[in-house]
């Protein structure tokens, strides 16, 4: 869990928790790998890095992470995606790598700079959105009205939510 101590955000996990989070951040990095996009015919667009995908991702989790910029205008949505998705994707990968690197050679606790804490918070958010999409968070299930769900993925989602909440509280305590 995260806490604020002497002006610093501190993460405390046991070895199993650290290993699990490291694996999850690694899976996020793999998921966020850039899609194969045919080379753009416009050399200027290629030169300035505006040659990203124009179609929404087919994977529902990626579609959740990279939603359409315009819902009523397919051409504008395609251009928006082409110009923004590569940078958004790179930022998400960078945040996951920062989070994963903090877990390497785990000793039980780690102090985070404010920039690291914010990167980890964003990486947690992406991981929760991805997992939530995979397990159907937000979908209505009439057959599960008041029943407890005993799904390991749901327990993982709850744990990630808890960790992210303690991180938000630790960051907020500094401002």
C-alpha positions in Angstrom: 0.0 0.0 0.0 1.0 3.6 -0.4 1.4 6.1 2.4 2.8 9.6 2.9 5.8 9.7 5.3 8.0 12.8 5.9 6.9 14.4 2.6 7.6 11.3 0.6 5.2 8.7 -1.0 6.2 5.2 0.2 5.1 1.9 -1.3 5.0 -1.1 1.0 4.3 -4.6 -0.5 5.3 -8.1 0.3 7.3 -10.0 -2.3 4.3 -11.8 -3.8 2.4 -8.6 -4.3 5.4 -7.0 -5.9 5.9 -9.9 -8.2 2.3 -9.9 -9.2 2.3 -6.1 -9.9 5.5 -6.4 -11.9 3.9 -9.1 -14.1 0.7 -7.1 -14.6 2.7 -4.0 -15.6 4.7 -6.2 -18.0 1.4 -7.4 -19.5 0.2 -3.8 -19.9 3.4 -3.0 -21.7 2.9 -5.9 -24.1 -0.8 -5.0 -24.6 0.2 -1.4 -25.4 2.7 -2.3 -28.1 2.1 -0.2 -31.2 -0.1 -1.8 -33.8 1.2 -2.6 -37.2 0.2 0.5 -39.2 0.9 0.7 -42.9 3.4 3.5 -43.7 1.6 6.8 -44.3 2.0 8.0 -47.8 2.5 11.6 -46.6 6.2 12.0 -45.9 5.6 15.1 -43.7 3.2 13.1 -41.5 5.7 10.3 -41.2 8.6 12.8 -40.5 6.7 14.5 -37.6 5.2 11.3 -36.2 1.6 11.8 -37.3 1.2 8.5 -39.0 -0.6 6.6 -36.3 -3.6 4.2 -36.8 -6.8 5.6 -38.2 -9.1 2.7 -37.1 -10.1 2.1 -33.5 -8.5 -0.9 -31.9 -10.4 -4.2 -32.2 -9.5 -5.2 -28.7 -12.2 -3.8 -26.4 -9.7 -3.0 -23.7 -7.6 -1.0 -26.0 -10.7 0.7 -27.4 -11.4 1.7 -23.8 -7.9 3.1 -23.4 -8.0 4.9 -26.8 -11.6 5.9 -27.4 -12.8 7.8 -30.5 -12.2 11.5 -30.4 -15.3 12.2 -32.4 -18.4 9.9 -32.3 -20.4 11.6 -35.0 -17.7 12.2 -37.6 -15.7 9.2 -38.8 -13.2 11.3 -40.8 -12.4 13.6 -37.9 -12.2 10.6 -35.5 -9.7 8.9 -37.9 -7.5 12.0 -38.1 -7.7 12.6 -34.4 -6.6 9.0 -33.7 -3.8 9.2 -36.3 -2.4 12.4 -34.7 -2.8 11.5 -31.0 -2.8 7.8 -30.4 1.0 7.2 -30.9 1.9 9.8 -28.2 -0.9 8.6 -25.9 0.3 5.0 -26.3 3.9 5.9 -25.7 2.9 7.8 -22.5 1.0 4.8 -21.2 3.9 2.5 -21.9 6.3 4.9 -20.2 4.1 5.0 -17.1 3.9 1.2 -17.0 7.7 0.9 -17.4 8.2 3.4 -14.5 5.9 1.4 -12.3 7.5 -1.9 -13.3 11.0 -0.5 -12.7 10.1 0.5 -9.2 9.3 -3.1 -8.4 12.6 -4.5 -9.6 14.9 -5.8 -6.9 12.1 -5.4 -4.4 13.1 -5.0 -0.7 9.7 -4.5 0.8 9.4 -0.7 0.6 10.3 2.0 -1.9 10.2 5.7 -1.8 8.7 7.4 -4.9 9.3 10.8 -6.2 6.2 12.8 -7.0 6.7 12.2 -10.7 7.0 8.5 -10.1 3.9 8.5 -8.0 1.9 10.2 -10.6 3.2 7.8 -13.3 2.3 4.8 -11.2 -1.2 6.3 -10.5 -1.8 6.7 -14.3 -0.5 3.1 -14.9 -2.8 1.8 -12.2 -5.7 3.6 -13.9 -4.9 2.0 -17.3 -4.5 -1.4 -15.7 -7.9 -1.1 -13.9 -9.6 0.1 -17.1 -8.2 -2.8 -19.0 -9.1 -5.4 -16.3 -12.5 -3.8 -15.8 -13.2 -4.1 -19.5 -12.1 -7.7 -19.6 -14.3 -8.7 -16.7 -17.3 -6.6 -17.7 -17.2 -4.0 -15.0 -20.1 -1.6 -15.8 -22.2 -4.2 -17.6 -25.5 -5.1 -16.1 -26.0 -8.7 -15.1 -29.6 -9.4 -14.0 -28.7 -12.9 -12.7 -26.2 -11.5 -10.2 -28.3 -8.9 -8.5 -27.2 -9.2 -4.8 -25.0 -12.2 -5.0 -21.3 -12.0 -4.0 -19.1 -12.6 -7.0 -16.3 -15.0 -6.3 -14.2 -14.2 -9.4 -10.4 -14.0 -8.9 -10.3 -11.2 -11.5 -12.8 -9.2 -9.5 -10.7 -9.6 -6.4 -7.7 -8.5 -8.3 -9.7 -5.5 -9.6 -10.7 -4.6 -6.0 -7.1 -4.9 -4.8 -5.8 -2.6 -7.6 -8.6 -0.2 -6.7 -7.5 -0.2 -3.1 -3.8 0.3 -4.1 -4.7 3.2 -6.4 -6.9 4.7 -3.7 -4.0 4.6 -1.1 -1.8 6.2 -3.8 -4.3 9.0 -4.5 -4.6 9.7 -0.8 -0.8 9.8 -0.4 -0.4 12.2 -3.3 -3.2 14.3 -2.1 -1.6 14.6 1.4 1.3 16.4 -0.2 -0.7 19.2 -1.9 
